[in-house]
Amino acid sequence: MTAPTVIGSWELGYSAPLTESYLWAWPLREFEVTDWRMWPISGIRCPEQRVTLTEYPTINDALEGVKSRIFLEPRNTSYPFPSESIWLPDFEHPEEAVYVFGSNHFNPTIARVRPEDVVVTMPTVENSGVLWSHQVMVSVLYDRMVKSWR
């Protein structure tokens, strides 16, 4: 499979981008993801040379030009489209994927999901949606890797 693109947002209220970058960069390296996009612009340098970090002023800027997007979000009845999200165990990862991660305080699907986009939910015991985005990212990339072995 081709390496996916990962888009996320800095947890500015809870962490500092320099500290948080290590929580994203090392797992991205392990799964051979080289295209990493974050917003807003913090000005930090990526701590991992094999991963290219590009920062954008807004999420809309980071999403610009991306044709098919996979949003990873807690299940939410306020999604602006009639279908529900797909549970991660049932999701078939496309060859070329762009995964978009929100944060504990920001749900990017509410205003940005289009009919051609996919929303995926990772189930947990409580399904309360409180995992950090970088934690969900590791699970999603692992799921992608394992399913590609079949």
TORNU-419244 format. One record per atom (N, C-alpha, C, O): y negated, z, x negated; residue number from 0; residue in three letters; atom name. Coordinates in Angstrom, 3 decimals, always signed. Each point is the difference from the previous one (the first is absolute). Layout:
<pts>
Y, Z, X, NUM, Ala, CA
...
</pts>
This chain:
<pts>
+1.190, +0.000, -0.845, 0, Met, N
-1.190, +0.000, +0.845, 0, Met, CA
-1.244, +0.000, -0.883, 0, Met, C
-0.011, +0.558, -1.097, 0, Met, O
-1.023, -1.195, +1.606, 1, Thr, N
-1.283, +0.030, -0.719, 1, Thr, CA
-0.629, +1.378, +0.148, 1, Thr, C
+0.193, +0.684, +1.005, 1, Thr, O
-0.934, -0.298, -2.005, 2, Ala, N
-0.675, +1.298, +0.065, 2, Ala, CA
-1.047, -0.017, +1.111, 2, Ala, C
-0.758, -0.963, +0.119, 2, Ala, O
+0.708, +2.012, +0.690, 3, Pro, N
-0.986, +0.044, +1.075, 3, Pro, CA
-1.381, +0.392, -0.514, 3, Pro, C
-0.166, +0.390, -1.156, 3, Pro, O
-0.811, -0.502, +2.036, 4, Thr, N
-1.342, +0.525, -0.235, 4, Thr, CA
-0.119, +1.304, +0.771, 4, Thr, C
+0.523, +0.118, +1.109, 4, Thr, O
-1.202, +0.856, -1.685, 5, Val, N
-0.220, +1.286, +0.665, 5, Val, CA
-1.501, +0.228, +0.126, 5, Val, C
-0.746, -0.114, -0.972, 5, Val, O
+0.316, +0.443, +2.202, 6, Ile, N
-1.401, +0.308, +0.276, 6, Ile, CA
-0.067, +1.418, +0.544, 6, Ile, C
+0.773, +0.370, +0.884, 6, Ile, O
-1.699, +0.421, -1.412, 7, Gly, N
-0.146, +1.376, +0.465, 7, Gly, CA
-1.436, +0.462, -0.062, 7, Gly, C
-0.895, -0.751, -0.387, 7, Gly, O
+0.683, +2.001, +0.774, 8, Ser, N
-1.348, +0.563, -0.043, 8, Ser, CA
+0.034, +1.318, -0.757, 8, Ser, C
+0.954, +0.771, +0.107, 8, Ser, O
-1.999, -0.527, -0.868, 9, Trp, N
-0.102, +1.251, -0.738, 9, Trp, CA
-0.213, +1.164, +0.968, 9, Trp, C
-0.731, -0.134, +0.982, 9, Trp, O
+1.352, +1.249, -1.250, 10, Glu, N
-0.154, +1.226, +0.797, 10, Glu, CA
-1.199, +0.779, -0.534, 10, Glu, C
+0.167, +1.079, -0.569, 10, Glu, O
-1.350, -1.605, +0.746, 11, Leu, N
-1.195, +0.575, -0.621, 11, Leu, CA
-0.298, +1.435, +0.434, 11, Leu, C
-0.593, +0.759, -0.768, 11, Leu, O
+0.982, -0.380, +1.954, 12, Gly, N
-0.270, +1.354, +0.452, 12, Gly, CA
+0.992, +1.025, -0.517, 12, Gly, C
-0.275, +1.200, +0.031, 12, Gly, O
+1.427, -1.658, -0.507, 13, Tyr, N
+1.062, +0.914, -0.391, 13, Tyr, CA
+0.369, -0.098, -1.470, 13, Tyr, C
+0.631, +0.909, -0.541, 13, Tyr, O
-1.006, -1.973, -0.096, 14, Ser, N
+0.395, -0.236, -1.379, 14, Ser, CA
-1.083, -0.823, -0.683, 14, Ser, C
-0.938, -0.476, +0.639, 14, Ser, O
+1.086, +0.319, -1.934, 15, Ala, N
-0.897, -0.872, -0.757, 15, Ala, CA
+0.802, -1.234, -0.390, 15, Ala, C
+1.163, +0.130, -0.380, 15, Ala, O
-1.749, -1.331, +0.462, 16, Pro, N
+0.761, -1.209, -0.310, 16, Pro, CA
+0.716, +0.021, -1.348, 16, Pro, C
+1.117, -0.508, -0.100, 16, Pro, O
-1.722, +1.077, -0.929, 17, Leu, N
+0.673, +0.022, -1.296, 17, Leu, CA
+1.308, +0.790, +0.082, 17, Leu, C
+1.026, -0.449, -0.509, 17, Leu, O
-1.057, +1.605, +1.139, 18, Thr, N
+1.211, +0.806, +0.178, 18, Thr, CA
+0.986, -0.700, +0.927, 18, Thr, C
+1.192, -0.077, -0.299, 18, Thr, O
-1.678, -0.424, +1.402, 19, Glu, N
+0.861, -0.652, +0.988, 19, Glu, CA
+0.624, -1.286, -0.547, 19, Glu, C
+1.104, -0.372, +0.397, 19, Glu, O
-1.802, -0.299, -1.297, 20, Ser, N
+0.498, -1.284, -0.512, 20, Ser, CA
+1.373, +0.123, -0.640, 20, Ser, C
+0.803, -0.929, +0.081, 20, Ser, O
-0.522, +2.059, -0.712, 21, Tyr, N
+1.318, +0.195, -0.605, 21, Tyr, CA
+1.099, +0.071, +1.063, 21, Tyr, C
+1.130, -0.422, -0.244, 21, Tyr, O
-1.458, +0.949, +1.409, 22, Leu, N
+0.977, +0.098, +1.087, 22, Leu, CA
+0.358, -1.358, +0.577, 22, Leu, C
+1.069, -0.162, +0.588, 22, Leu, O
-1.947, -0.810, -0.750, 23, Trp, N
+0.255, -1.376, +0.426, 23, Trp, CA
+0.569, -0.841, -1.145, 23, Trp, C
+0.996, -0.703, +0.177, 23, Trp, O
-1.628, +0.777, -1.344, 24, Ala, N
+0.289, -0.943, -1.089, 24, Ala, CA
+1.414, +0.107, -0.544, 24, Ala, C
+0.644, -1.026, -0.218, 24, Ala, O
-0.139, +2.234, -0.009, 25, Trp, N
+1.340, +0.116, -0.596, 25, Trp, CA
+1.073, -0.546, +0.937, 25, Trp, C
+0.851, -0.764, -0.455, 25, Trp, O
-0.848, +1.117, +1.744, 26, Pro, N
+0.996, -0.624, +0.884, 26, Pro, CA
-0.170, -1.515, +0.106, 26, Pro, C
+0.992, -0.726, +0.070, 26, Pro, O
-2.233, +0.241, -0.057, 27, Leu, N
-0.209, -1.448, +0.055, 27, Leu, CA
+0.652, -0.673, -1.208, 27, Leu, C
+0.641, -1.043, +0.134, 27, Leu, O
-0.805, +1.640, -1.303, 28, Arg, N
+0.628, -0.553, -1.198, 28, Arg, CA
+1.517, -0.018, +0.146, 28, Arg, C
+0.643, -0.995, -0.335, 28, Arg, O
-0.073, +2.076, +0.828, 29, Glu, N
+1.458, +0.104, +0.133, 29, Glu, CA
+0.581, -1.070, +0.924, 29, Glu, C
+1.133, -0.442, -0.190, 29, Glu, O
-1.914, +0.028, +1.192, 30, Phe, N
+0.465, -1.031, +0.924, 30, Phe, CA
-0.576, -1.377, -0.347, 30, Phe, C
+0.088, -0.937, +0.793, 30, Phe, O
-0.679, +0.828, -1.987, 31, Glu, N
-0.534, -1.250, -0.544, 31, Glu, CA
-1.061, -0.653, +0.891, 31, Glu, C
-0.075, -1.225, +0.098, 31, Glu, O
-0.738, +2.057, +0.546, 32, Val, N
-1.142, -0.487, +0.765, 32, Val, CA
-1.166, -0.125, -0.978, 32, Val, C
-0.352, +0.962, -0.682, 32, Val, O
-0.234, -2.136, +0.619, 33, Thr, N
-1.117, -0.187, -0.925, 33, Thr, CA
-1.334, -0.155, +0.721, 33, Thr, C
-1.046, +0.252, -0.598, 33, Thr, O
+1.052, -0.661, +1.868, 34, Asp, N
-1.237, -0.202, +0.761, 34, Asp, CA
-0.251, +1.217, +0.869, 34, Asp, C
+0.622, +0.168, +1.049, 34, Asp, O
-1.544, +0.685, -1.496, 35, Trp, N
-0.330, +1.250, +0.694, 35, Trp, CA
-1.477, -0.030, +0.342, 35, Trp, C
-0.848, -0.128, -0.883, 35, Trp, O
+0.541, +0.247, +2.179, 36, Arg, N
-1.381, -0.041, +0.478, 36, Arg, CA
-0.354, +1.315, +0.683, 36, Arg, C
+0.748, +0.493, +0.844, 36, Arg, O
-1.896, +0.070, -1.217, 37, Met, N
-0.452, +1.246, +0.615, 37, Met, CA
-1.460, -0.142, +0.419, 37, Met, C
-0.727, -0.854, -0.508, 37, Met, O
+0.321, +1.690, +1.426, 38, Trp, N
-1.391, +0.066, +0.424, 38, Trp, CA
-0.334, +1.461, +0.247, 38, Trp, C
+0.922, +0.766, +0.281, 38, Trp, O
-2.131, -0.335, -0.360, 39, Pro, N
-1.187, -0.704, -0.492, 39, Pro, CA
+0.024, -0.069, -1.530, 39, Pro, C
+0.931, +0.482, -0.645, 39, Pro, O
-1.952, -1.079, +0.097, 40, Ile, N
-0.103, -0.137, -1.450, 40, Ile, CA
-0.297, +1.369, -0.613, 40, Ile, C
-0.960, +0.668, +0.383, 40, Ile, O
+1.793, -0.266, -1.334, 41, Ser, N
-0.206, +1.274, -0.688, 41, Ser, CA
-0.415, -0.221, -1.458, 41, Ser, C
-0.643, +0.856, -0.607, 41, Ser, O
+1.018, -2.006, +0.059, 42, Gly, N
-0.328, -0.299, -1.382, 42, Gly, CA
+1.010, +0.504, -1.018, 42, Gly, C
-0.231, -0.120, -1.203, 42, Gly, O
+1.357, +0.688, +1.663, 43, Ile, N
+0.996, +0.492, -0.961, 43, Ile, CA
+0.789, -1.166, -0.596, 43, Ile, C
-0.021, -1.114, +0.525, 43, Ile, O
+0.706, +1.384, -1.610, 44, Arg, N
+0.918, -0.973, -0.595, 44, Arg, CA
+1.414, +0.422, +0.354, 44, Arg, C
+0.308, +1.191, +0.041, 44, Arg, O
+0.548, -2.162, +0.213, 45, Cys, N
+1.385, +0.292, +0.353, 45, Cys, CA
+0.712, +0.646, -1.185, 45, Cys, C
-0.096, -0.505, -1.119, 45, Cys, O
+0.809, +1.614, +1.340, 46, Pro, N
+0.686, +0.674, -1.097, 46, Pro, CA
+1.250, -0.734, -0.493, 46, Pro, C
+0.595, +0.413, -0.995, 46, Pro, O
-0.197, -1.466, +1.654, 47, Glu, N
+1.206, -0.747, -0.357, 47, Glu, CA
-0.362, -1.442, -0.302, 47, Glu, C
-0.527, -0.694, +0.870, 47, Glu, O
+0.795, +0.229, -2.077, 48, Gln, N
-0.402, -1.341, -0.423, 48, Gln, CA
+0.747, -1.114, +0.717, 48, Gln, C
-0.513, -1.115, +0.098, 48, Gln, O
+1.715, +1.392, +0.406, 49, Arg, N
+0.776, -1.049, +0.665, 49, Arg, CA
-0.368, -0.172, +1.469, 49, Arg, C
+0.564, -0.855, +0.684, 49, Arg, O
-1.492, +1.648, -0.200, 50, Val, N
-0.454, -0.088, +1.387, 50, Val, CA
-1.480, -0.362, -0.016, 50, Val, C
-0.796, +0.628, -0.698, 50, Val, O
+0.435, -1.654, +1.479, 51, Thr, N
-1.399, -0.414, +0.074, 51, Thr, CA
-0.651, +0.635, +1.221, 51, Thr, C
+0.354, -0.314, +1.136, 51, Thr, O
-1.301, +1.202, -1.377, 52, Leu, N
-0.758, +0.635, +1.078, 52, Leu, CA
-1.288, -0.772, +0.213, 52, Leu, C
-0.776, -0.213, -0.933, 52, Leu, O
+0.557, -0.208, +2.182, 53, Thr, N
-1.263, -0.618, +0.389, 53, Thr, CA
-0.575, +0.850, +1.120, 53, Thr, C
+0.673, +0.266, +0.996, 53, Thr, O
-1.913, +0.157, -1.160, 54, Glu, N
-0.640, +0.813, +1.031, 54, Glu, CA
-0.970, -0.851, +0.812, 54, Glu, C
-0.616, -0.932, -0.518, 54, Glu, O
+0.494, +1.267, +1.791, 55, Tyr, N
-0.850, -0.730, +0.937, 55, Tyr, CA
-0.936, +0.980, +0.696, 55, Tyr, C
+0.339, +1.173, +0.157, 55, Tyr, O
-1.516, -1.641, +0.263, 56, Pro, N
-0.943, +0.892, +0.693, 56, Pro, CA
+0.549, +0.531, +1.326, 56, Pro, C
-0.214, +1.163, +0.343, 56, Pro, O
+0.928, -2.024, +0.406, 57, Thr, N
+0.519, +0.385, +1.318, 57, Thr, CA
+1.420, -0.516, +0.162, 57, Thr, C
+0.456, -0.842, -0.773, 57, Thr, O
+0.233, +1.347, +1.770, 58, Ile, N
+1.346, -0.498, +0.284, 58, Ile, CA
-0.057, -1.464, +0.433, 58, Ile, C
+0.905, -0.772, -0.318, 58, Ile, O
-1.955, +0.384, +1.036, 59, Asn, N
-0.111, -1.405, +0.410, 59, Asn, CA
-0.062, -0.918, -1.211, 59, Asn, C
+0.575, -1.089, +0.014, 59, Asn, O
-1.271, +1.520, -1.063, 60, Asp, N
-0.058, -0.792, -1.227, 60, Asp, CA
+1.380, -0.093, -0.648, 60, Asp, C
+0.380, -1.066, -0.485, 60, Asp, O
+0.370, +2.159, +0.471, 61, Ala, N
+1.340, +0.008, -0.600, 61, Ala, CA
+0.959, -0.883, +0.776, 61, Ala, C
+0.910, -0.588, -0.584, 61, Ala, O
-1.101, +0.486, +1.902, 62, Leu, N
+0.890, -0.805, +0.852, 62, Leu, CA
-0.386, -1.480, +0.050, 62, Leu, C
+0.774, -0.826, +0.483, 62, Leu, O
-1.956, +0.492, -0.977, 63, Glu, N
-0.485, -1.373, +0.090, 63, Glu, CA
+0.977, -0.979, -0.663, 63, Glu, C
+0.414, +0.198, -1.142, 63, Glu, O
-0.061, -1.236, +1.866, 64, Gly, N
+0.883, -1.034, -0.517, 64, Gly, CA
+1.485, +0.312, +0.106, 64, Gly, C
+0.830, -0.839, -0.349, 64, Gly, O
-0.481, +2.031, +0.825, 65, Val, N
+1.412, +0.363, +0.142, 65, Val, CA
+0.487, -0.528, +1.345, 65, Val, C
-0.515, +0.383, +1.051, 65, Val, O
+1.512, -1.264, -1.093, 66, Lys, N
+0.468, -0.640, +1.228, 66, Lys, CA
+0.866, +0.923, +0.851, 66, Lys, C
-0.299, +0.205, +1.176, 66, Lys, O
+1.353, +0.351, -1.736, 67, Ser, N
+0.921, +0.828, +0.760, 67, Ser, CA
-0.005, +1.409, -0.581, 67, Ser, C
+0.295, +0.205, -1.177, 67, Ser, O
-0.635, +0.755, +2.023, 68, Arg, N
-0.170, +1.373, -0.466, 68, Arg, CA
+1.010, +0.921, +0.679, 68, Arg, C
+0.326, -0.162, +1.176, 68, Arg, O
+0.158, +1.131, -1.951, 69, Ile, N
+0.929, +0.991, +0.519, 69, Ile, CA
-0.695, +1.351, -0.115, 69, Ile, C
-0.185, +0.520, -1.100, 69, Ile, O
-0.195, +0.041, +2.241, 70, Phe, N
-0.686, +1.289, +0.025, 70, Phe, CA
+1.039, +1.111, +0.114, 70, Phe, C
+0.917, -0.080, +0.818, 70, Phe, O
-1.063, +1.103, -1.633, 71, Leu, N
+0.870, +1.164, +0.066, 71, Leu, CA
-0.805, +1.124, +0.609, 71, Leu, C
-0.941, +0.501, -0.615, 71, Leu, O
+1.302, -0.105, +1.809, 72, Glu, N
-0.786, +0.979, +0.745, 72, Glu, CA
+0.895, +0.913, +0.811, 72, Glu, C
+1.134, -0.354, +0.323, 72, Glu, O
-1.652, +1.547, +0.010, 73, Pro, N
+0.724, +0.839, +0.956, 73, Pro, CA
+0.040, -0.703, +1.356, 73, Pro, C
-0.932, -0.724, +0.349, 73, Pro, O
+1.984, +0.929, +0.402, 74, Arg, N
+0.071, -0.580, +1.341, 74, Arg, CA
-1.164, +0.540, +0.817, 74, Arg, C
-0.282, +1.198, -0.021, 74, Arg, O
-0.394, -2.093, +0.743, 75, Asn, N
-1.234, +0.377, +0.667, 75, Asn, CA
-0.143, -0.842, +1.261, 75, Asn, C
+0.036, -1.228, -0.069, 75, Asn, O
-0.193, +1.862, +1.191, 76, Thr, N
-0.086, -0.746, +1.258, 76, Thr, CA
-1.313, -0.751, +0.154, 76, Thr, C
-0.147, -0.781, +0.941, 76, Thr, O
-0.807, +0.992, -1.830, 77, Ser, N
-1.287, -0.678, +0.134, 77, Ser, CA
-0.079, -1.298, -0.810, 77, Ser, C
-1.095, -0.528, -0.192, 77, Ser, O
+2.234, -0.003, -0.289, 78, Tyr, N
-0.055, -1.285, -0.692, 78, Tyr, CA
-0.562, -1.044, +0.940, 78, Tyr, C
+0.357, -0.011, +1.178, 78, Tyr, O
-1.229, -0.873, -1.659, 79, Pro, N
-0.660, -0.968, +0.880, 79, Pro, CA
+0.856, -1.236, +0.293, 79, Pro, C
-0.530, -1.107, +0.096, 79, Pro, O
+1.813, +1.280, +0.042, 80, Phe, N
+0.864, -1.105, +0.402, 80, Phe, CA
+1.167, +0.616, +0.750, 80, Phe, C
+0.296, +1.180, -0.185, 80, Phe, O
+0.375, -1.960, +1.033, 81, Pro, N
+0.983, +0.576, +0.909, 81, Pro, CA
+1.291, +0.496, -0.659, 81, Pro, C
+0.647, +0.889, +0.554, 81, Pro, O
-0.252, -1.416, -1.695, 82, Ser, N
+1.278, +0.408, -0.579, 82, Ser, CA
-0.139, +1.286, -0.810, 82, Ser, C
-1.087, +0.340, -0.467, 82, Ser, O
+2.193, +0.362, +0.311, 83, Glu, N
+0.008, +1.199, -0.814, 83, Glu, CA
+0.345, -0.371, -1.427, 83, Glu, C
+0.375, -1.137, -0.288, 83, Glu, O
-0.504, +2.095, -0.589, 84, Ser, N
+0.345, -0.256, -1.390, 84, Ser, CA
+1.515, -0.102, -0.160, 84, Ser, C
+0.766, +0.407, +0.874, 84, Ser, O
-0.362, -0.954, -1.998, 85, Ile, N
+1.418, -0.142, -0.340, 85, Ile, CA
+0.368, +1.170, -0.901, 85, Ile, C
-0.735, +0.322, -0.933, 85, Ile, O
+1.860, +0.310, +1.204, 86, Trp, N
+0.466, +1.068, -0.872, 86, Trp, CA
+0.447, -0.608, -1.322, 86, Trp, C
+0.634, -1.055, -0.013, 86, Trp, O
-0.952, +1.701, -1.087, 87, Leu, N
+0.327, -0.513, -1.331, 87, Leu, CA
+1.488, -0.352, -0.156, 87, Leu, C
+0.291, -1.040, -0.592, 87, Leu, O
+0.666, +1.836, +1.083, 88, Pro, N
+1.406, -0.381, -0.163, 88, Pro, CA
+0.348, -1.332, +0.676, 88, Pro, C
+0.957, -0.660, -0.403, 88, Pro, O
-1.720, +0.260, +1.422, 89, Asp, N
+0.259, -1.253, +0.715, 89, Asp, CA
-0.808, -1.173, -0.536, 89, Asp, C
+0.190, -1.136, +0.435, 89, Asp, O
-1.081, +1.400, -1.368, 90, Phe, N
-0.922, -1.022, -0.488, 90, Phe, CA
+0.651, -0.880, -1.062, 90, Phe, C
+0.651, +0.496, -0.920, 90, Phe, O
-0.834, -1.800, +1.060, 91, Glu, N
+0.455, -0.955, -1.005, 91, Glu, CA
-1.212, -0.418, -0.820, 91, Glu, C
-0.912, -0.650, +0.513, 91, Glu, O
+0.907, +1.020, -1.770, 92, His, N
-1.129, -0.301, -0.879, 92, His, CA
-0.040, -1.495, -0.306, 92, His, C
+1.016, -0.586, -0.374, 92, His, O
-2.174, -0.025, +0.531, 93, Pro, N
-0.104, -1.424, -0.347, 93, Pro, CA
-0.009, -0.188, -1.517, 93, Pro, C
-0.291, +0.934, -0.749, 93, Pro, O
+0.605, -2.124, +0.315, 94, Glu, N
-0.008, -0.312, -1.428, 94, Glu, CA
-1.357, +0.300, -0.623, 94, Glu, C
-0.086, +0.657, -1.037, 94, Glu, O
-0.961, -1.140, +1.674, 95, Glu, N
-1.364, +0.255, -0.478, 95, Glu, CA
-0.642, +0.999, +0.953, 95, Glu, C
-0.222, -0.298, +1.173, 95, Glu, O
-0.069, +1.476, -1.687, 96, Ala, N
-0.502, +1.062, +0.867, 96, Ala, CA
-1.310, +0.573, -0.527, 96, Ala, C
-0.208, +0.122, -1.207, 96, Ala, O
-0.668, +0.224, +2.148, 97, Val, N
-1.213, +0.748, -0.313, 97, Val, CA
+0.047, +1.248, +0.877, 97, Val, C
-0.151, -0.075, +1.220, 97, Val, O
+0.364, +1.226, -1.867, 98, Tyr, N
+0.088, +1.267, +0.707, 98, Tyr, CA
-1.369, +0.673, -0.011, 98, Tyr, C
-0.639, +0.122, -1.045, 98, Tyr, O
+0.199, +0.313, +2.233, 99, Val, N
-1.307, +0.633, +0.140, 99, Val, CA
+0.223, +1.443, +0.446, 99, Val, C
+0.570, +0.258, +1.061, 99, Val, O
-1.034, +0.680, -1.900, 100, Phe, N
+0.172, +1.418, +0.272, 100, Phe, CA
-1.339, +0.616, +0.373, 100, Phe, C
-1.006, -0.226, -0.673, 100, Phe, O
+0.999, +1.001, +1.743, 101, Gly, N
-1.197, +0.733, +0.391, 101, Gly, CA
-0.038, +1.299, -0.768, 101, Gly, C
+0.378, +0.042, -1.170, 101, Gly, O
-0.824, +1.005, +1.804, 102, Ser, N
-0.017, +1.320, -0.618, 102, Ser, CA
+0.130, +1.029, +1.111, 102, Ser, C
+0.101, -0.348, +1.177, 102, Ser, O
-0.105, +1.601, -1.557, 103, Asn, N
+0.128, +1.038, +1.021, 103, Asn, CA
-1.160, +0.012, +0.983, 103, Asn, C
+0.141, +0.513, +1.111, 103, Asn, O
-1.278, -1.064, -1.494, 104, His, N
-1.161, +0.024, +0.900, 104, His, CA
-0.445, -1.392, +0.435, 104, His, C
-0.974, -0.123, +0.743, 104, His, O
+1.661, -0.924, -1.185, 105, Phe, N
-0.455, -1.349, +0.316, 105, Phe, CA
+1.166, -0.874, +0.391, 105, Phe, C
+0.952, -0.145, -0.768, 105, Phe, O
-1.008, -0.439, +1.950, 106, Asn, N
+1.037, -0.873, +0.514, 106, Asn, CA
-0.563, -1.415, +0.057, 106, Asn, C
-0.726, -0.324, +0.940, 106, Asn, O
+1.041, -0.538, -1.925, 107, Pro, N
-0.619, -1.320, -0.029, 107, Pro, CA
+0.482, -0.967, +1.072, 107, Pro, C
-0.642, -1.025, +0.227, 107, Pro, O
+1.752, +1.323, +0.438, 108, Thr, N
+0.493, -0.955, +0.991, 108, Thr, CA
-0.851, -0.024, +1.252, 108, Thr, C
-0.081, -1.030, +0.670, 108, Thr, O
-0.551, +2.134, -0.344, 109, Ile, N
-0.705, +0.093, +1.283, 109, Ile, CA
-1.003, -1.135, +0.180, 109, Ile, C
-0.078, -0.577, +1.084, 109, Ile, O
-0.677, +0.248, -2.102, 110, Ala, N
-1.021, -1.042, +0.139, 110, Ala, CA
+0.378, -1.307, -0.690, 110, Ala, C
-0.723, -0.988, +0.136, 110, Ala, O
+1.826, +0.953, -0.867, 111, Arg, N
+0.249, -1.163, -0.849, 111, Arg, CA
+1.297, -0.744, +0.261, 111, Arg, C
+0.180, -1.099, -0.523, 111, Arg, O
+0.719, +1.648, +1.301, 112, Val, N
+1.280, -0.675, +0.216, 112, Val, CA
-0.195, -1.249, +0.857, 112, Val, C
-0.747, -0.003, +0.978, 112, Val, O
+1.440, -1.045, -1.377, 113, Arg, N
-0.030, -1.278, +0.716, 113, Arg, CA
+1.397, -0.274, +0.538, 113, Arg, C
+0.956, +0.638, -0.440, 113, Arg, O
-0.810, -1.565, +1.375, 114, Pro, N
+1.332, -0.271, +0.558, 114, Pro, CA
+1.036, -0.378, -1.063, 114, Pro, C
+1.181, +0.306, +0.165, 114, Pro, O
-1.591, -0.951, -1.232, 115, Glu, N
+0.951, -0.423, -1.036, 115, Glu, CA
+0.342, +1.112, -0.995, 115, Glu, C
+0.875, -0.186, -0.845, 115, Glu, O
-1.541, +1.327, +0.928, 116, Asp, N
+0.273, +1.117, -0.890, 116, Asp, CA
+1.155, +0.836, +0.541, 116, Asp, C
+0.375, -0.108, +1.168, 116, Asp, O
+0.175, +0.938, -2.039, 117, Val, N
+1.103, +0.887, +0.364, 117, Val, CA
-0.430, +1.435, -0.285, 117, Val, C
-0.665, +0.266, -1.001, 117, Val, O
+1.047, +0.657, +1.882, 118, Val, N
-0.245, +1.424, -0.221, 118, Val, CA
+1.366, +0.668, -0.119, 118, Val, C
+0.852, -0.133, +0.879, 118, Val, O
-0.660, +0.854, -1.981, 119, Val, N
+1.275, +0.652, -0.292, 119, Val, CA
-0.222, +1.508, -0.091, 119, Val, C
-0.992, +0.457, -0.568, 119, Val, O
+1.916, +0.304, +1.128, 120, Thr, N
-0.047, +1.455, -0.033, 120, Thr, CA
+1.216, +0.517, -0.748, 120, Thr, C
+1.127, -0.416, +0.273, 120, Thr, O
-1.353, +1.321, -1.213, 121, Met, N
+1.106, +0.647, -0.702, 121, Met, CA
+0.347, +1.279, +0.752, 121, Met, C
-0.832, +0.903, +0.093, 121, Met, O
+2.051, -0.811, +0.447, 122, Pro, N
+0.348, +1.212, +0.737, 122, Pro, CA
+0.196, +1.199, -0.924, 122, Pro, C
+0.485, -0.126, -1.125, 122, Pro, O
-0.873, +1.273, +1.628, 123, Thr, N
+0.258, +1.273, -0.676, 123, Thr, CA
+0.594, +0.940, +1.039, 123, Thr, C
+0.136, -0.380, +1.162, 123, Thr, O
+0.209, +1.564, -1.545, 124, Val, N
+0.580, +0.953, +0.948, 124, Val, CA
-1.005, +0.323, +1.104, 124, Val, C
+0.364, +0.017, +1.176, 124, Val, O
-1.615, +0.239, -1.535, 125, Glu, N
-1.009, +0.377, +0.990, 125, Glu, CA
-0.784, -1.173, +0.560, 125, Glu, C
-0.565, +0.106, +1.088, 125, Glu, O
+0.517, -1.236, -1.812, 126, Asn, N
-0.799, -1.157, +0.422, 126, Asn, CA
-1.429, +0.390, +0.341, 126, Asn, C
-0.554, -0.450, +1.003, 126, Asn, O
-0.041, +1.292, -1.847, 127, Ser, N
-1.366, +0.448, +0.262, 127, Ser, CA
-1.040, -0.763, -0.810, 127, Ser, C
-1.194, +0.266, +0.138, 127, Ser, O
+1.616, -1.207, -0.978, 128, Gly, N
-0.940, -0.872, -0.694, 128, Gly, CA
-0.846, +0.674, -1.049, 128, Gly, C
-1.147, -0.400, -0.200, 128, Gly, O
+1.668, +1.417, -0.486, 129, Val, N
-0.825, +0.711, -0.964, 129, Val, CA
+0.357, -0.294, -1.466, 129, Val, C
-0.535, +0.651, -0.897, 129, Val, O
+1.411, -1.596, +0.643, 130, Leu, N
+0.306, -0.351, -1.383, 130, Leu, CA
-1.190, -0.719, -0.634, 130, Leu, C
-0.724, -0.733, +0.674, 130, Leu, O
+0.533, +0.948, -1.970, 131, Trp, N
-1.016, -0.737, -0.733, 131, Trp, CA
+0.449, -1.452, -0.146, 131, Trp, C
+1.196, -0.287, -0.042, 131, Trp, O
-2.148, -0.608, -0.035, 132, Ser, N
+0.310, -1.431, -0.090, 132, Ser, CA
+0.862, -0.336, -1.210, 132, Ser, C
+0.920, -0.810, +0.110, 132, Ser, O
-1.197, +1.411, -1.249, 133, His, N
+0.795, -0.311, -1.189, 133, His, CA
+1.437, +0.477, +0.152, 133, His, C
+0.899, -0.569, -0.619, 133, His, O
-0.656, +1.607, +1.432, 134, Gln, N
+1.364, +0.447, +0.266, 134, Gln, CA
+0.732, -1.012, +0.871, 134, Gln, C
+1.162, -0.319, -0.253, 134, Gln, O
-1.833, -0.178, +1.267, 135, Val, N
+0.594, -1.012, +0.866, 135, Val, CA
+0.254, -1.282, -0.794, 135, Val, C
+1.020, -0.662, +0.192, 135, Val, O
-1.946, +0.318, -1.080, 136, Met, N
+0.152, -1.206, -0.817, 136, Met, CA
+1.301, +0.024, -0.795, 136, Met, C
+0.707, -1.006, -0.061, 136, Met, O
-0.385, +2.144, -0.548, 137, Val, N
+1.234, +0.100, -0.784, 137, Val, CA
+1.212, -0.250, +0.899, 137, Val, C
+0.922, -0.719, -0.386, 137, Val, O
-0.923, +1.305, +1.570, 138, Ser, N
+1.124, -0.192, +0.927, 138, Ser, CA
+0.115, -1.453, +0.443, 138, Ser, C
+1.104, -0.535, +0.098, 138, Ser, O
-2.224, -0.097, +0.166, 139, Val, N
-0.002, -1.395, +0.448, 139, Val, CA
+0.491, -0.927, -1.115, 139, Val, C
+0.815, -0.889, +0.245, 139, Val, O
-1.305, +1.093, -1.455, 140, Leu, N
+0.431, -0.849, -1.112, 140, Leu, CA
+1.478, +0.218, -0.326, 140, Leu, C
+0.700, -0.946, -0.360, 140, Leu, O
-0.231, +2.171, +0.483, 141, Tyr, N
+1.426, +0.267, -0.203, 141, Tyr, CA
+0.822, -0.688, +1.088, 141, Tyr, C
+1.021, -0.621, -0.293, 141, Tyr, O
-1.459, +0.727, +1.536, 142, Asp, N
+0.679, -0.657, +1.120, 142, Asp, CA
+0.062, -1.506, -0.237, 142, Asp, C
+1.038, -0.621, +0.232, 142, Asp, O
-2.122, +0.040, -0.685, 143, Arg, N
-0.047, -1.441, -0.298, 143, Arg, CA
+1.027, -0.360, -1.079, 143, Arg, C
+0.733, -0.980, +0.129, 143, Arg, O
-0.692, +1.783, -1.190, 144, Met, N
+0.920, -0.271, -1.102, 144, Met, CA
+1.458, +0.094, +0.468, 144, Met, C
+0.798, -0.897, -0.274, 144, Met, O
-0.457, +1.968, +0.969, 145, Val, N
+1.376, +0.190, +0.440, 145, Val, CA
+0.429, -1.102, +0.969, 145, Val, C
+1.107, -0.526, -0.112, 145, Val, O
-1.964, +0.179, +1.047, 146, Lys, N
+0.353, -1.050, +0.959, 146, Lys, CA
+0.114, -1.363, -0.670, 146, Lys, C
+0.717, -0.866, +0.501, 146, Lys, O
-1.406, +0.651, -1.621, 147, Ser, N
+0.106, -1.289, -0.693, 147, Ser, CA
+1.329, -0.130, -0.725, 147, Ser, C
+0.389, -1.109, -0.365, 147, Ser, O
+0.313, +2.202, +0.150, 148, Trp, N
+1.304, -0.039, -0.669, 148, Trp, CA
+1.106, -0.496, +0.919, 148, Trp, C
+1.059, -0.414, -0.472, 148, Trp, O
-1.295, +0.452, +1.783, 149, Arg, N
+1.056, -0.374, +0.958, 149, Arg, CA
+0.203, -1.489, +0.034, 149, Arg, C
+0.846, -0.491, +0.748, 149, Arg, O
</pts>
